[in-house]
Amino acid sequence: MSSPNRAAIINKIHRVLKKHYRPVSPHSGRSVLEHLLYACCLENARFEAADEAFAKVQQSYFDLNEVRVTTVNELCEILDVLPDPQFAAANLKRALQAVFESHFDFDIEYLRKQNLGKSEKDLEKYASANPFLIRYVAQHGLAGHSIPCGRSELEVLMIAGLIGEAEIEKKIVPGLERAIPKAKGIEFASLLHQLAADYMLGPNSTKVRSLLLEIDPESKDRFPKRGAKKETPAPESRTKKSEPVAAPSVTAAKKKGESGPEAARTEKPTSKTDRQDRTAKEKEPLRDKEREKHHDKETAHEKETHKSKEKLKDKDRDKQKPKEKEKTGDNKARRDVVKIKDSELRKGPSKGLAKKKPR
C-alpha cells in the first residue's frame, strides 16, 4: 500500500472514531514505573477496568516489592475485572522483577533525562519487548511521539484495511506516526484503544461492525466468522455388549514372540482384585518410608533425652565440687596441725623452760 492511501485511511479512521468515542486524557502525576504498570492493566482492556484494577493493586499490597513476590494466581484474583487477568498479571509481575533485578529498587525516573531512543531500549528490558507497553510509556511517561498498538489494535486496523498479516506478525503499523501529528497522538491513541477494547469483548457486536463498515465497506469479509469453534473428535458410540477398544501392546507381543494378528490383540481390562494388588504394591514403599521416618523421629527423641539427662548430671557434679574442695581443705589444715604438734613433742621442751643442771 502506498503512503498517500495509508495516510488517507488513517485520517478517515480518526474522523470516524471521533464521532463514536470521546478522548481520554492521561492521569497526571504518575511516575515512569506507574505508567508501565498501568499499561500492563490497560492492554486489551477498557480504561474504566484498567483504572479499577490498578487501584486495587495499589490498595491490596503494602508496597511494590510485595507485588513482585506474589504469585500470578493471586494477582489474577485482584485483576479479575480485566478481560484477560492472567496476561495482565504475568506482564505486571515480569516488569517489576526486571526493574528490581536491574537496579535493586523501583525507581526508573532516570529514563526522563536520557534520549528517547536510549530510554526505549532500556524499556525493552523492563517490558519484555512488548510494543504496547514500550510505546505507552514513551508517549505518556517520556513525552515522545509513539502510538501504542497491542494485539487488539492491530486486529482492528487489519479489518479496517490499513495493515496485513505481515505487519501483525511484526507488530508494527507503518506510517502511523507520520500521518498523526504529535499534538493529536494521545487523542488518537485513546480513541483507537476504546474501539480495540470493544472489539476484544465482542468482535461481532453490532457497534463494532457498524463502525468498521463505516471506515471500509469491504471490511465485512475480514471479520472473524461467527461461532467459529475448535473441532473436537466425536465420541465413539458404544453398545452394552461391546468392550472399550484399547491400543495394541507392542511390547507385550514382542516379549511373547507373537506376530501378525495375534500381536495386535487388545489386552483385557484388569479386574478389581488386580487393581487392589497394584495399589497395595504401590503403597508399600510409601509405608516403608513412613516407618523409616517414624523410626528416625524416635531415635532422635531418645538421643535428645539422653543428652538432657547427661547435662543434668554434669550440673549436679559441678555443684558438688566446691563442697568436696571445702572438705579437703579442712582435712589438710587438721593434718598440718597434727604434724606441728608431733614435731614439737619430738624436739622436747623449749630452751626457756629447760631445767638448770646442778653444780
Sequence and secondary structure as in RCSB ss.txt:
>XXXX:A:sequence
MSSPNRAAIINKIHRVLKKHYRPVSPHSGRSVLEHLLYACCLENARFEAADEAFAKVQQSYFDLNEVRVTTVNEL
CEILDVLPDPQFAAANLKRALQAVFESHFDFDIEYLRKQNLGKSEKDLEKYASANPFLIRYVAQHGLAGHSIPCG
RSELEVLMIAGLIGEAEIEKKIVPGLERAIPKAKGIEFASLLHQLAADYMLGPNSTKVRSLLLEIDPESKDRFPK
RGAKKETPAPESRTKKSEPVAAPSVTAAKKKGESGPEAARTEKPTSKTDRQDRTAKEKEPLRDKEREKHHDKETA
HEKETHKSKEKLKDKDRDKQKPKEKEKTGDNKARRDVVKIKDSELRKGPSKGLAKKKPR
>XXXX:A:secstr
  HHHHHHHHHHHHHHHHHH       TT  HHHHHHHHHHHTTS HHHHHHHHHHHHHHSSSHHHHHHS HHHH
HHHTTTSS HHHHHHHHHHHHHHHHHHHSSS  GGGGTS HHHHHHHHHHHTTT HHHHHHHHHHTS        
HHHHHHHHHTTS  HHHHHHT  TTHHHHS GGGHHHHHHHHHHHHHHHHH TT HHHHHHHHHH GGGGGGS  
TT            SS        HHHHHHHT  GGGTT       HHHHHHHHHHHHHHHHHHHHHHHHHHHHH
HHHHHHHHHHHHHHHHHHHHHHHHHHHHHHHHHHHHHHHHHHHHHHH S STT      
